[in-house]
Amino acid sequence: MECIPLLAVGAVLNASSVLLDGSTATLCLAASLAVLIAVATANRHITGVAVIGLGLLVNLTAVAVNG
């Protein structure tokens, strides 16, 4: 597993999005998804992580479209 500190950043941003509201929460959620996609990309050699990364990308697309 690579990029453990980056994984922690993504988790903190995701948790922050729950505590915040409005556009700040949306921004934190989008940033957390982007960071987690980067972690998934770095770890795509692990079985199943590419599928998780694809799911994160679909979620990021939905957040970007719906704001």
Secondary structure as GFF3:
##gff-version 3
##sequence-region A 1 67
A	DSSP	alpha_helix	4	19	.	.	.	ID=ss1
A	DSSP	alpha_helix	23	42	.	.	.	ID=ss2
A	DSSP	alpha_helix	49	66	.	.	.	ID=ss3
###
